[in-house]
Amino acid sequence: MDSGTTTAPAGPVRVEAELDERLSRWLWLVKWLLLVPHYVVLVFLWIAFLVVSVIAFFAILFTARYPQPLFDFNAGVLRWSWRVHYYSAGAFATDRYPPFSLGEEPDYPARLHIARPGRLSRGLVLVKWWLLAIPHYVVVGFLTGGGSGGGRADAGEGGPWAWSAGLITVLAFFAIIAKAFTDRYPGGLFDLIVGFNRWVLRVVAYAALMTDAYPPFRLDQGGAEPDAGQRDAARKRW
């Protein structure tokens, strides 16, 4: 018998993050320099991401499936980018140097999992990345300063975090400056920053043809993916 409560299935894109409790007050000043090797690798990875996405487009169009090796590679590029972004100006929320890895790396404080779909719509693949996602591109452009928004989230030009000072970066700098002077990273800012990054990643995965599930217009804050009960509680608070 139905008890009257339902649990929403987990979304295809799951973004999780943990705030580093022993975060340095001043390391953030040189992280851009420490990450130069990652930036060099990511340039080539995102060029490959673009090529793979084009191949996947035709594969989905003719077979309704995203080939497993191509999916795994593109998911890995997104994971790599998310870890680098989390370490740097997308959050400044960890001092653990990002691994050079396309894998899941479950021990790293920034994690991304994208569930590979069984079959994808052949019709949607023609329109979702440029037409259906336009409302989300407006939001993402505001969050990222336009570097990946405006319909170019999957363009491969440096990845989804090759942006100027959008809202996410501004908030991350506020948070790390607060940490520098008070030795405390504001918990509310952390939840908001991760929530905004979660929104961006959902849109990028959708625009990159990796799911047919339309990204929700919903800000899910916090380091953990909220379950249905948490979402209901959040709606009641509002």
N, CA, C and O of each residue as an XYZ file, in Angstrom:
952
protein
N       0.848     -1.194      0.000
C       0.000      0.000      0.000
C       0.884      1.245      0.000
O       1.902      1.285      0.691
N       0.506      2.244     -0.759
C       1.279      3.468     -0.847
C       1.152      4.247      0.441
O       0.039      4.510      0.897
N       2.272      4.620      1.035
C       2.250      5.349      2.305
C       2.033      6.831      2.119
O       1.858      7.562      3.094
N       2.043      7.289      0.865
C       1.808      8.705      0.612
C       3.085      9.500      0.421
O       3.025     10.678      0.072
N       4.239      8.889      0.639
C       5.508      9.564      0.409
C       6.242      8.865     -0.715
O       6.265      7.637     -0.793
N       6.833      9.651     -1.574
C       7.581      9.092     -2.688
C       8.993      9.638     -2.655
O       9.234     10.756     -2.198
N       9.900      8.852     -3.135
C      11.294      9.274     -3.212
C      11.659      9.471     -4.672
O      11.579      8.544     -5.478
N      12.056     10.681     -4.996
C      12.424     10.969     -6.378
C      13.688     10.218     -6.733
O      14.616     10.150     -5.927
N      13.737      9.656     -7.924
C      14.953      8.955     -8.326
C      16.119      9.917     -8.439
O      15.946     11.098     -8.742
N      17.310      9.392     -8.190
C      18.501     10.233     -8.297
C      18.633     10.736     -9.722
O      18.372     10.003    -10.677
N      19.043     12.001     -9.861
C      19.235     12.561    -11.180
C      20.441     11.943    -11.861
O      21.285     11.341    -11.196
N      20.537     12.083    -13.176
C      21.664     11.478    -13.901
C      22.996     12.152    -13.616
O      24.050     11.549    -13.817
N      22.961     13.396    -13.149
C      24.190     14.134    -12.844
C      24.234     14.398    -11.344
O      23.391     15.109    -10.797
N      25.223     13.816    -10.698
C      25.360     13.970     -9.248
C      26.674     14.678     -8.943
O      27.752     14.218     -9.319
N      26.555     15.813     -8.251
C      27.711     16.637     -7.896
C      27.822     16.685     -6.379
O      26.879     17.077     -5.692
N      28.974     16.287     -5.864
C      29.185     16.281     -4.422
C      30.504     16.965     -4.099
O      31.452     16.915     -4.884
N      30.556     17.609     -2.927
C      31.766     18.326     -2.535
C      31.862     18.385     -1.013
O      30.854     18.392     -0.306
N      33.085     18.427     -0.539
C      33.346     18.538      0.894
C      34.308     19.691      1.134
O      35.318     19.818      0.441
N      34.000     20.519      2.104
C      34.850     21.656      2.441
C      36.054     21.176      3.241
O      35.906     20.451      4.224
N      37.231     21.580      2.820
C      38.472     21.228      3.506
C      38.528     21.965      4.845
O      38.582     23.194      4.883
N      38.515     21.208      5.937
C      38.511     21.819      7.265
C      39.842     22.498      7.593
O      39.875     23.410      8.419
N      40.917     22.078      6.973
C      42.237     22.646      7.260
C      42.710     23.511      6.095
O      43.876     23.457      5.703
N      41.824     24.283      5.566
C      42.112     25.119      4.400
C      43.121     26.200      4.762
O      42.967     26.892      5.768
N      44.154     26.339      3.937
C      45.162     27.375      4.143
C      44.565     28.759      3.914
O      43.694     28.945      3.064
N      45.047     29.712      4.677
C      44.564     31.084      4.500
C      45.123     31.751      3.252
O      44.493     32.653      2.699
N      46.311     31.314      2.796
C      46.993     32.077      1.756
C      47.403     31.273      0.531
O      47.880     31.858     -0.442
N      47.239     29.967      0.542
C      47.644     29.163     -0.617
C      46.900     29.571     -1.885
O      47.427     29.434     -2.989
N      45.678     30.071     -1.725
C      44.870     30.431     -2.892
C      45.554     31.483     -3.771
O      45.240     31.605     -4.955
N      46.493     32.244     -3.184
C      47.165     33.287     -3.948
C      48.056     32.719     -5.049
O      48.339     33.403     -6.033
N      48.500     31.469     -4.890
C      49.417     30.885     -5.886
C      48.827     29.661     -6.580
O      49.514     29.009     -7.366
N      47.581     29.345     -6.304
C      47.001     28.151     -6.916
C      46.977     28.244     -8.441
O      47.135     27.237     -9.131
N      46.781     29.435     -8.957
C      46.758     29.598    -10.422
C      48.081     29.159    -11.033
O      48.116     28.627    -12.142
N      49.179     29.385    -10.295
C      50.492     28.981    -10.787
C      50.688     27.474    -10.650
O      51.238     26.829    -11.543
N      50.234     26.918     -9.528
C      50.374     25.478     -9.300
C      49.583     24.662    -10.311
O      49.920     23.513    -10.596
N      48.527     25.263    -10.852
C      47.642     24.538    -11.759
C      48.049     24.634    -13.225
O      47.358     24.088    -14.085
N      49.137     25.304    -13.527
C      49.555     25.443    -14.928
C      49.640     24.091    -15.644
O      49.166     23.987    -16.776
N      50.221     23.055    -15.036
C      50.235     21.755    -15.739
C      48.833     21.239    -16.066
O      48.617     20.656    -17.128
N      47.885     21.453    -15.155
C      46.514     21.028    -15.420
C      45.911     21.823    -16.577
O      45.236     21.259    -17.438
N      46.155     23.124    -16.593
C      45.592     23.948    -17.662
C      46.098     23.501    -19.028
O      45.340     23.481    -19.998
N      47.376     23.144    -19.106
C      47.946     22.689    -20.376
C      47.249     21.405    -20.828
O      46.858     21.279    -21.988
N      47.099     20.461    -19.910
C      46.450     19.192    -20.252
C      44.990     19.418    -20.627
O      44.488     18.821    -21.579
N      44.314     20.279    -19.880
C      42.888     20.492    -20.122
C      42.609     21.136    -21.477
O      41.559     20.891    -22.071
N      43.529     21.951    -21.968
C      43.331     22.513    -23.307
C      43.166     21.388    -24.329
O      42.261     21.421    -25.162
N      44.044     20.404    -24.254
C      43.980     19.287    -25.203
C      42.790     18.378    -24.910
O      42.168     17.846    -25.829
N      42.476     18.202    -23.627
C      41.328     17.363    -23.289
C      40.032     17.968    -23.812
O      39.145     17.243    -24.263
N      39.918     19.294    -23.754
C      38.672     19.912    -24.217
C      38.571     19.981    -25.732
O      37.469     20.008    -26.281
N      39.700     20.009    -26.405
C      39.666     19.861    -27.866
C      39.155     18.460    -28.211
O      38.321     18.286    -29.100
N      39.675     17.473    -27.490
C      39.208     16.103    -27.703
C      37.742     15.955    -27.316
O      36.995     15.220    -27.962
N      37.332     16.657    -26.261
C      35.926     16.621    -25.837
C      35.010     17.085    -26.967
O      33.965     16.481    -27.211
N      35.398     18.145    -27.646
C      34.600     18.657    -28.760
C      34.505     17.631    -29.882
O      33.422     17.388    -30.414
N      35.635     17.029    -30.242
C      35.643     16.037    -31.312
C      34.782     14.838    -30.937
O      33.987     14.356    -31.744
N      34.946     14.361    -29.708
C      34.167     13.216    -29.240
C      32.671     13.541    -29.223
O      31.850     12.687    -29.559
N      32.314     14.762    -28.837
C      30.906     15.158    -28.807
C      30.286     15.146    -30.200
O      29.131     14.755    -30.367
N      31.051     15.574    -31.197
C      30.557     15.547    -32.578
C      30.341     14.100    -33.033
O      29.323     13.783    -33.648
N      31.298     13.233    -32.728
C      31.148     11.823    -33.086
C      29.946     11.217    -32.368
O      29.172     10.463    -32.958
N      29.796     11.558    -31.078
C      28.673     11.039    -30.305
C      27.344     11.530    -30.863
O      26.355     10.797    -30.841
N      27.311     12.764    -31.363
C      26.093     13.305    -31.964
C      25.596     12.398    -33.088
O      24.414     12.058    -33.136
N      26.480     12.015    -33.975
C      26.073     11.166    -35.094
C      25.762      9.743    -34.635
O      24.880      9.086    -35.188
N      26.487      9.272    -33.630
C      26.197      7.936    -33.095
C      24.792      7.887    -32.502
O      24.051      6.928    -32.717
N      24.435      8.926    -31.758
C      23.087      8.976    -31.165
C      22.037      9.129    -32.256
O      20.977      8.506    -32.201
N      22.335      9.954    -33.238
C      21.385     10.192    -34.321
C      21.048      8.903    -35.067
O      19.902      8.711    -35.474
N      22.019      8.026    -35.251
C      21.795      6.810    -36.043
C      21.520      5.566    -35.195
O      20.887      4.626    -35.675
N      21.985      5.546    -33.945
C      21.821      4.337    -33.129
C      21.037      4.563    -31.845
O      20.669      3.605    -31.165
N      20.775      5.834    -31.503
C      20.084      6.202    -30.259
C      20.894      5.831    -29.019
O      20.335      5.697    -27.930
N      22.178      5.668    -29.175
C      23.038      5.335    -28.037
C      24.317      6.170    -28.067
O      24.846      6.518    -29.122
N      24.784      6.472    -26.859
C      26.059      7.177    -26.709
C      27.118      6.109    -26.464
O      27.095      5.473    -25.410
N      28.037      5.889    -27.386
C      29.024      4.805    -27.218
C      29.746      4.892    -25.879
O      30.180      5.966    -25.464
N      29.867      3.764    -25.219
C      30.429      3.721    -23.870
C      31.818      4.363    -23.769
O      32.024      5.183    -22.874
N      32.778      4.032    -24.638
C      34.115      4.653    -24.491
C      34.075      6.169    -24.647
O      34.789      6.886    -23.946
N      33.242      6.660    -25.564
C      33.138      8.104    -25.762
C      32.499      8.766    -24.545
O      32.934      9.830    -24.105
N      31.462      8.124    -24.006
C      30.794      8.657    -22.824
C      31.761      8.712    -21.643
O      31.825      9.717    -20.935
N      32.501      7.643    -21.437
C      33.436      7.587    -20.310
C      34.507      8.671    -20.431
O      34.893      9.284    -19.435
N      34.980      8.900    -21.645
C      36.007      9.930    -21.831
C      35.453     11.316    -21.512
O      36.070     12.068    -20.757
N      34.298     11.661    -22.078
C      33.749     12.995    -21.848
C      33.352     13.200    -20.387
O      33.529     14.290    -19.843
N      32.817     12.159    -19.751
C      32.518     12.265    -18.322
C      33.801     12.494    -17.535
O      33.814     13.247    -16.561
N      34.883     11.840    -17.960
C      36.161     12.027    -17.288
C      36.696     13.438    -17.427
O      37.266     13.979    -16.480
N      36.521     14.043    -18.599
C      36.960     15.421    -18.801
C      36.181     16.361    -17.877
O      36.757     17.279    -17.294
N      34.888     16.132    -17.749
C      34.088     16.959    -16.845
C      34.519     16.779    -15.399
O      34.602     17.749    -14.646
N      34.796     15.533    -15.009
C      35.261     15.293    -13.641
C      36.586     16.003    -13.380
O      36.754     16.654    -12.349
N      37.528     15.875    -14.319
C      38.835     16.523    -14.180
C      38.659     18.036    -14.040
O      39.257     18.662    -13.165
N      37.835     18.609    -14.908
C      37.608     20.051    -14.884
C      36.966     20.498    -13.573
O      37.330     21.536    -13.020
N      36.018     19.718    -13.080
C      35.341     20.055    -11.828
C      36.311     20.050    -10.662
O      36.237     20.928     -9.802
N      37.223     19.081    -10.610
C      38.195     19.030     -9.527
C      39.138     20.238     -9.574
O      39.424     20.844     -8.542
N      39.618     20.583    -10.770
C      40.507     21.732    -10.913
C      39.773     23.017    -10.536
O      40.319     23.878     -9.846
N      38.549     23.132    -10.992
C      37.741     24.309    -10.706
C      37.471     24.444     -9.210
O      37.520     25.548     -8.669
N      37.189     23.340     -8.545
C      36.903     23.341     -7.116
C      38.133     23.753     -6.313
O      38.016     24.465     -5.316
N      39.299     23.311     -6.740
C      40.554     23.654     -6.090
C      40.874     25.139     -6.250
O      41.498     25.749     -5.382
N      40.437     25.708     -7.371
C      40.805     27.076     -7.698
C      39.604     28.020     -7.587
O      38.829     27.931     -6.635
N      39.455     28.912     -8.548
C      38.522     30.035     -8.417
C      37.055     29.670     -8.516
O      36.201     30.554     -8.442
N      36.732     28.390     -8.679
C      35.334     27.990     -8.671
C      34.807     27.721     -7.283
O      33.604     27.543     -7.097
N      35.716     27.690     -6.281
C      35.285     27.455     -4.904
C      36.396     27.760     -3.902
O      36.111     28.255     -2.811
N      37.659     27.478     -4.244
C      38.775     27.593     -3.298
C      38.482     26.784     -2.030
O      38.847     27.199     -0.930
N      37.829     25.637     -2.183
C      37.314     24.935     -1.010
C      38.151     23.734     -0.594
O      37.776     23.016      0.332
N      39.271     23.504     -1.256
C      40.186     22.443     -0.848
C      41.609     22.830     -1.211
O      41.848     23.576     -2.161
N      42.553     22.303     -0.430
C      43.962     22.477     -0.750
C      44.579     21.182     -1.262
O      45.787     21.117     -1.493
N      43.771     20.169     -1.438
C      44.265     18.909     -1.991
C      44.437     19.062     -3.499
O      43.482     19.326     -4.228
N      45.673     18.890     -3.944
C      45.961     19.095     -5.359
C      45.176     18.095     -6.204
O      45.157     16.904     -5.895
N      44.518     18.578     -7.282
C      43.703     17.669     -8.103
C      44.549     16.592     -8.769
O      45.642     16.883     -9.256
N      44.071     15.370     -8.798
C      44.807     14.312     -9.484
C      44.703     14.459    -11.001
O      43.724     14.999    -11.515
N      45.711     13.979    -11.703
C      45.682     13.949    -13.171
C      44.950     12.664    -13.564
O      45.568     11.641    -13.860
N      43.640     12.743    -13.558
C      42.862     11.517    -13.728
C      41.511     11.819    -14.350
O      40.874     12.824    -14.035
N      41.082     10.925    -15.245
C      39.738     10.981    -15.807
C      38.753     10.149    -14.980
O      37.549     10.177    -15.235
N      39.257      9.423    -14.005
C      38.415      8.523    -13.222
C      37.601      9.231    -12.166
O      37.669     10.452    -12.026
N      36.832      8.456    -11.425
C      35.919      9.022    -10.431
C      36.634      9.606     -9.216
O      36.178     10.613     -8.675
N      37.746      9.003     -8.766
C      38.510      9.488     -7.617
C      37.593      9.759     -6.411
O      37.428     10.912     -6.012
N      36.999      8.706     -5.831
C      36.013      8.891     -4.750
C      36.572      9.527     -3.492
O      35.798     10.022     -2.672
N      37.894      9.533     -3.306
C      38.486     10.125     -2.104
C      38.736     11.622     -2.241
O      39.054     12.289     -1.256
N      38.595     12.155     -3.455
C      38.813     13.591     -3.632
C      37.561     14.348     -3.171
O      36.447     13.861     -3.363
N      37.727     15.535     -2.566
C      36.555     16.232     -2.004
C      35.576     16.803     -3.022
O      34.485     17.226     -2.640
N      35.926     16.828     -4.295
C      34.991     17.259     -5.336
C      34.742     16.084     -6.268
O      35.670     15.579     -6.900
N      33.486     15.649     -6.354
C      33.172     14.438     -7.123
C      32.012     14.710     -8.085
O      31.119     15.512     -7.814
N      32.066     14.018     -9.202
C      31.016     14.122    -10.217
C      30.744     12.748    -10.783
O      31.665     12.035    -11.180
N      29.473     12.377    -10.821
C      29.076     11.119    -11.443
C      27.954     11.404    -12.427
O      26.971     12.060    -12.082
N      28.098     10.916    -13.647
C      27.063     11.044    -14.664
C      26.648      9.644    -15.084
O      27.464      8.873    -15.588
N      25.397      9.323    -14.880
C      24.896      7.994    -15.228
C      24.744      7.890    -16.743
O      24.100      8.728    -17.374
N      25.341      6.857    -17.311
C      25.212      6.666    -18.759
C      23.803      6.170    -19.088
O      23.349      5.177    -18.519
N      23.118      6.845    -19.991
C      21.760      6.426    -20.345
C      21.777      5.192    -21.246
O      22.767      4.915    -21.923
N      20.676      4.466    -21.241
C      20.548      3.327    -22.143
C      20.325      3.797    -23.563
O      21.204      3.665    -24.415
N      19.152      4.346    -23.819
C      18.828      4.888    -25.133
C      18.561      6.378    -25.005
O      18.024      6.850    -24.003
N      18.944      7.099    -26.035
C      18.718      8.536    -26.095
C      17.814      8.854    -27.277
O      17.778      8.121    -28.266
N      17.092      9.946    -27.158
C      16.177     10.346    -28.219
C      16.950     10.858    -29.440
O      17.817     11.724    -29.323
N      16.621     10.311    -30.603
C      17.255     10.788    -31.833
C      16.756     12.182    -32.206
O      17.497     12.975    -32.788
N      15.517     12.475    -31.874
C      14.982     13.792    -32.189
C      15.556     14.877    -31.293
O      15.904     15.960    -31.764
N      15.655     14.582    -29.989
C      16.163     15.580    -29.054
C      17.610     15.955    -29.346
O      18.016     17.094    -29.116
N      18.389     15.003    -29.851
C      19.802     15.293    -30.079
C      19.975     16.427    -31.090
O      21.022     17.074    -31.126
N      18.957     16.665    -31.907
C      19.036     17.722    -32.913
C      18.791     19.111    -32.340
O      19.214     20.108    -32.925
N      18.116     19.182    -31.210
C      17.688     20.499    -30.733
C      18.059     20.821    -29.295
O      18.062     21.994    -28.923
N      18.376     19.815    -28.464
C      18.504     20.131    -27.034
C      19.730     20.974    -26.722
O      19.692     21.799    -25.810
N      20.831     20.779    -27.473
C      22.077     21.462    -27.140
C      22.101     22.926    -27.564
O      22.903     23.706    -27.050
N      21.226     23.307    -28.502
C      21.249     24.704    -28.935
C      19.926     25.419    -28.712
O      19.915     26.628    -28.482
N      18.810     24.701    -28.775
C      17.506     25.352    -28.645
C      16.895     25.163    -27.257
O      16.575     26.140    -26.580
N      16.736     23.930    -26.842
C      16.049     23.670    -25.578
C      16.826     24.201    -24.378
O      16.234     24.557    -23.359
N      18.131     24.251    -24.496
C      18.954     24.675    -23.355
C      19.143     26.183    -23.269
O      19.824     26.660    -22.362
N      18.559     26.948    -24.191
C      18.767     28.400    -24.193
C      18.411     29.048    -22.856
O      19.200     29.860    -22.372
N      17.264     28.739    -22.226
C      16.986     29.374    -20.927
C      18.078     29.100    -19.894
O      18.415     29.972    -19.093
N      18.621     27.900    -19.916
C      19.695     27.584    -18.975
C      20.981     28.316    -19.339
O      21.736     28.704    -18.448
N      21.247     28.511    -20.626
C      22.445     29.237    -21.017
C      22.440     30.658    -20.468
O      23.493     31.198    -20.129
N      21.270     31.261    -20.380
C      21.169     32.609    -19.808
C      21.627     32.587    -18.355
O      22.394     33.448    -17.923
N      21.148     31.591    -17.601
C      21.524     31.464    -16.191
C      23.012     31.155    -16.063
O      23.716     31.776    -15.267
N      23.486     30.194    -16.849
C      24.887     29.791    -16.770
C      25.807     30.946    -17.162
O      26.871     31.121    -16.568
N      25.405     31.728    -18.153
C      26.202     32.878    -18.541
C      26.361     33.868    -17.401
O      27.426     34.458    -17.225
N      25.286     34.049    -16.619
C      25.353     34.942    -15.452
C      26.251     34.355    -14.369
O      27.030     35.076    -13.746
N      26.143     33.069    -14.150
C      26.930     32.418    -13.096
C      28.409     32.366    -13.424
O      29.252     32.438    -12.529
N      28.730     32.239    -14.710
C      30.130     32.047    -15.114
C      30.745     33.263    -15.778
O      31.910     33.223    -16.173
N      29.992     34.340    -15.908
C      30.537     35.521    -16.562
C      30.515     35.448    -18.067
O      31.119     36.281    -18.743
N      29.805     34.433    -18.611
C      29.645     34.341    -20.055
C      30.687     33.495    -20.738
O      30.614     33.279    -21.948
N      31.684     32.996    -19.966
C      32.747     32.221    -20.608
C      32.256     30.921    -21.182
O      32.806     30.441    -22.172
N      31.212     30.322    -20.578
C      30.709     29.061    -21.118
C      29.231     29.127    -21.400
O      28.637     28.159    -21.876
N      28.635     30.261    -21.110
C      27.206     30.368    -21.338
C      26.919     30.786    -22.756
O      27.770     30.691    -23.641
N      25.681     31.260    -22.958
C      25.321     31.745    -24.269
C      25.361     30.693    -25.340
O      25.645     30.985    -26.501
N      25.068     29.428    -24.944
C      24.983     28.378    -25.934
C      26.297     27.719    -26.282
O      26.365     26.955    -27.245
N      27.351     27.997    -25.518
C      28.648     27.432    -25.868
C      29.186     26.549    -24.752
O      30.398     26.370    -24.632
N      28.299     25.999    -23.938
C      28.741     25.191    -22.805
C      29.477     23.941    -23.241
O      30.297     23.416    -22.487
N      29.205     23.457    -24.433
C      29.873     22.240    -24.882
C      30.860     22.518    -26.012
O      31.266     21.604    -26.729
N      31.239     23.774    -26.164
C      32.047     24.134    -27.323
C      33.492     23.702    -27.212
O      34.223     23.712    -28.202
N      33.913     23.322    -26.010
C      35.264     22.826    -25.859
C      36.327     23.898    -25.818
O      37.516     23.582    -25.849
N      35.934     25.154    -25.751
C      36.922     26.223    -25.736
C      37.411     26.442    -24.301
O      37.019     27.397    -23.631
N      38.289     25.519    -23.846
C      38.835     25.641    -22.513
C      37.951     25.016    -21.465
O      38.296     25.042    -20.284
N      36.827     24.456    -21.850
C      35.967     23.789    -20.889
C      34.959     24.735    -20.284
O      34.965     25.930    -20.581
N      34.083     24.205    -19.428
C      33.010     25.013    -18.877
C      33.469     25.990    -17.817
O      32.645     26.720    -17.266
N      34.772     26.032    -17.508
C      35.238     26.985    -16.507
C      36.295     27.922    -17.060
O      37.105     28.454    -16.301
N      36.302     28.133    -18.373
C      37.183     29.140    -18.964
C      36.412     30.451    -19.012
O      36.094     30.967    -20.084
N      36.119     30.975    -17.830
C      35.226     32.129    -17.796
C      35.862     33.325    -17.122
O      36.925     33.232    -16.508
N      35.189     34.440    -17.252
C      35.615     35.646    -16.563
C      34.972     35.650    -15.180
O      34.502     34.616    -14.704
N      34.954     36.790    -14.555
C      34.499     36.869    -13.164
C      32.970     36.846    -13.089
O      32.332     37.880    -12.890
N      32.403     35.667    -13.248
C      30.974     35.505    -13.046
C      30.655     35.420    -11.569
O      31.542     35.547    -10.724
N      29.396     35.205    -11.260
C      28.945     35.205     -9.875
C      29.657     34.135     -9.044
O      30.019     34.386     -7.895
N      29.860     32.950     -9.613
C      30.515     31.878     -8.860
C      31.913     32.303     -8.425
O      32.273     32.134     -7.260
N      32.701     32.850     -9.339
C      34.056     33.259     -9.014
C      34.068     34.394     -7.996
O      34.899     34.404     -7.088
N      33.164     35.336     -8.141
C      33.079     36.445     -7.190
C      32.789     35.921     -5.782
O      33.429     36.336     -4.816
N      31.827     35.011     -5.673
C      31.488     34.443     -4.366
C      32.647     33.644     -3.794
O      32.899     33.685     -2.590
N      33.361     32.910     -4.660
C      34.506     32.133     -4.190
C      35.595     33.052     -3.634
O      36.226     32.720     -2.631
N      35.821     34.189     -4.265
C      36.811     35.126     -3.741
C      36.354     35.741     -2.418
O      37.169     35.928     -1.514
N      35.070     36.055     -2.294
C      34.555     36.538     -1.011
C      34.803     35.511      0.085
O      35.217     35.854      1.192
N      34.543     34.241     -0.237
C      34.678     33.179      0.756
C      36.132     33.001      1.186
O      36.414     32.880      2.379
N      37.057     32.985      0.224
C      38.450     32.725      0.581
C      39.079     33.939      1.257
O      39.980     33.777      2.080
N      38.638     35.126      0.938
C      39.121     36.316      1.651
C      38.618     36.302      3.090
O      39.349     36.665      4.013
N      37.369     35.883      3.278
C      36.845     35.729      4.638
C      37.675     34.711      5.405
O      37.969     34.905      6.585
N      38.055     33.622      4.734
C      38.902     32.615      5.369
C      40.261     33.202      5.738
O      40.793     32.911      6.809
N      40.822     34.023      4.859
C      42.141     34.594      5.106
C      42.157     35.495      6.338
O      43.137     35.515      7.082
N      41.082     36.234      6.551
C      41.089     37.216      7.631
C      40.378     36.741      8.901
O      40.604     37.294      9.978
N      39.536     35.738      8.785
C      38.811     35.265      9.967
C      39.096     33.807     10.281
O      38.639     33.289     11.300
N      39.850     33.136      9.408
C      40.139     31.703      9.518
C      38.865     30.864      9.466
O      38.800     29.781     10.047
N      37.861     31.371      8.771
C      36.601     30.628      8.643
C      36.049     30.813      7.238
O      35.861     31.938      6.773
N      35.795     29.705      6.574
C      35.149     29.729      5.259
C      33.633     29.706      5.517
O      33.128     28.725      6.064
N      32.901     30.755      5.139
C      31.476     30.820      5.476
C      30.688     29.631      4.922
O      30.690     29.374      3.718
N      30.014     28.912      5.827
C      29.281     27.721      5.411
C      28.158     28.023      4.440
O      27.916     27.254      3.510
N      27.468     29.140      4.646
C      26.386     29.503      3.736
C      26.887     29.782      2.333
O      26.240     29.410      1.355
N      28.037     30.436      2.227
C      28.625     30.694      0.908
C      29.064     29.397      0.244
O      28.898     29.223     -0.963
N      29.622     28.495      1.030
C      30.023     27.201      0.467
C      28.829     26.482     -0.144
O      28.906     25.996     -1.272
N      27.730     26.413      0.590
C      26.532     25.737      0.079
C      26.043     26.389     -1.206
O      25.643     25.697     -2.143
N      26.074     27.713     -1.255
C      25.600     28.437     -2.433
C      26.528     28.217     -3.627
O      26.066     27.988     -4.744
N      27.822     28.286     -3.388
C      28.795     28.100     -4.468
C      28.678     26.709     -5.073
O      28.671     26.560     -6.295
N      28.585     25.690     -4.224
C      28.440     24.326     -4.746
C      27.123     24.188     -5.498
O      27.067     23.523     -6.532
N      26.066     24.809     -4.989
C      24.776     24.757     -5.677
C      24.834     25.360     -7.066
O      24.278     24.799     -8.010
N      25.500     26.494     -7.201
C      25.637     27.118     -8.516
C      26.485     26.244     -9.455
O      26.151     26.085    -10.630
N      27.574     25.687     -8.933
C      28.391     24.790     -9.752
C      27.606     23.558    -10.176
O      27.765     23.073    -11.297
N      26.766     23.053     -9.292
C      25.927     21.896     -9.608
C      24.988     22.240    -10.767
O      24.783     21.423    -11.664
N      24.427     23.431    -10.748
C      23.548     23.886    -11.844
C      24.331     23.886    -13.166
O      23.853     23.367    -14.175
N      25.529     24.470    -13.153
C      26.339     24.555    -14.371
C      26.665     23.163    -14.912
O      26.548     22.916    -16.112
N      27.070     22.263    -14.030
C      27.449     20.932    -14.469
C      26.268     20.168    -15.057
O      26.434     19.431    -16.029
N      25.101     20.330    -14.491
C      23.915     19.673    -15.051
C      23.645     20.168    -16.462
O      23.313     19.385    -17.351
N      23.790     21.471    -16.661
C      23.539     22.044    -17.985
C      24.597     21.589    -18.981
O      24.272     21.261    -20.122
N      25.865     21.566    -18.559
C      26.934     21.146    -19.460
C      26.728     19.696    -19.893
O      26.891     19.370    -21.069
N      26.371     18.824    -18.944
C      26.140     17.420    -19.292
C      24.986     17.278    -20.279
O      25.050     16.464    -21.200
N      23.930     18.070    -20.087
C      22.784     18.024    -20.999
C      23.172     18.550    -22.383
O      22.836     17.942    -23.400
N      23.879     19.681    -22.417
C      24.284     20.273    -23.695
C      25.283     19.394    -24.426
O      25.364     19.427    -25.653
N      26.047     18.605    -23.672
C      27.017     17.702    -24.286
C      26.386     16.374    -24.688
O      27.097     15.422    -25.009
N      25.053     16.304    -24.672
C      24.287     15.155    -25.172
C      24.394     13.919    -24.286
O      24.086     12.816    -24.736
N      24.820     14.080    -23.045
C      25.075     12.938    -22.176
C      23.839     12.469    -21.423
O      23.877     11.441    -20.746
N      22.755     13.205    -21.534
C      21.501     12.822    -20.905
C      20.352     13.504    -21.624
O      20.521     14.576    -22.207
N      19.178     12.877    -21.581
C      17.962     13.510    -22.098
C      17.154     14.160    -20.981
O      16.141     14.808    -21.244
N      17.596     13.989    -19.736
C      16.874     14.570    -18.602
C      17.136     16.067    -18.563
O      18.269     16.505    -18.360
N      16.074     16.853    -18.762
C      16.242     18.306    -18.802
C      16.687     18.815    -17.430
O      16.094     18.438    -16.419
N      17.716     19.661    -17.373
C      18.187     20.155    -16.071
C      17.089     20.920    -15.342
O      16.412     21.745    -15.957
N      16.894     20.670    -14.059
C      15.843     21.381    -13.324
C      16.228     22.836    -13.086
O      17.400     23.159    -12.895
N      15.231     23.700    -13.100
C      15.451     25.089    -12.690
C      15.315     25.135    -11.171
O      14.329     25.624    -10.620
N      16.340     24.609    -10.526
C      16.287     24.455     -9.076
C      17.705     24.569     -8.531
O      18.632     23.933     -9.032
N      17.855     25.387     -7.499
C      19.160     25.549     -6.875
C      19.278     24.582     -5.704
O      18.749     24.833     -4.621
N      19.971     23.485     -5.933
C      20.207     22.495     -4.880
C      21.540     22.825     -4.218
O      22.606     22.525     -4.756
N      21.464     23.441     -3.057
C      22.659     23.900     -2.367
C      23.267     22.792     -1.516
O      22.628     21.778     -1.236
N      24.514     23.009     -1.113
C      25.176     22.091     -0.203
C      26.070     21.103     -0.909
O      25.962     20.888     -2.116
N      26.959     20.505     -0.132
C      27.924     19.590     -0.705
C      27.354     18.261     -1.131
O      27.905     17.612     -2.020
N      26.251     17.835     -0.515
C      25.632     16.557     -0.854
C      24.439     16.773     -1.765
O      23.731     17.774     -1.653
N      24.222     15.827     -2.669
C      23.024     15.880     -3.503
C      21.792     15.706     -2.607
O      21.703     14.710     -1.889
N      20.841     16.647     -2.630
C      19.673     16.534     -1.762
C      18.732     15.437     -2.233
O      18.567     15.223     -3.434
N      18.115     14.742     -1.283
C      17.099     13.764     -1.637
C      15.743     14.453     -1.704
O      15.644     15.660     -1.483
N      14.707     13.692     -2.009
C      13.373     14.271     -2.185
C      12.895     14.937     -0.906
O      12.258     15.989     -0.965
N      13.189     14.346      0.253
C      12.742     14.912      1.515
C      13.382     16.256      1.781
O      12.714     17.173      2.259
N      14.669     16.394      1.480
C      15.354     17.656      1.673
C      14.800     18.730      0.749
O      14.675     19.891      1.140
N      14.469     18.341     -0.476
C      13.899     19.324     -1.402
C      12.535     19.798     -0.920
O      12.222     20.985     -1.008
N      11.721     18.874     -0.412
C      10.410     19.272      0.117
C      10.565     20.197      1.300
O       9.811     21.161      1.428
N      11.533     19.927      2.178
C      11.755     20.782      3.334
C      12.217     22.158      2.912
O      11.811     23.161      3.499
N      13.084     22.212      1.873
C      13.556     23.495      1.384
C      12.420     24.319      0.806
O      12.359     25.531      1.011
N      11.508     23.656      0.074
C      10.359     24.379     -0.484
C       9.469     24.928      0.623
O       8.929     26.027      0.497
N       9.313     24.172      1.706
C       8.475     24.631      2.808
C       9.098     25.841      3.497
O       8.391     26.754      3.924
N      10.449     25.844      3.606
C      11.106     26.986      4.238
C      10.877     28.251      3.433
O      10.697     29.331      3.995
N      10.884     28.112      2.105
C      10.625     29.278      1.253
C       9.165     29.665      1.254
O       8.782     30.627      0.587
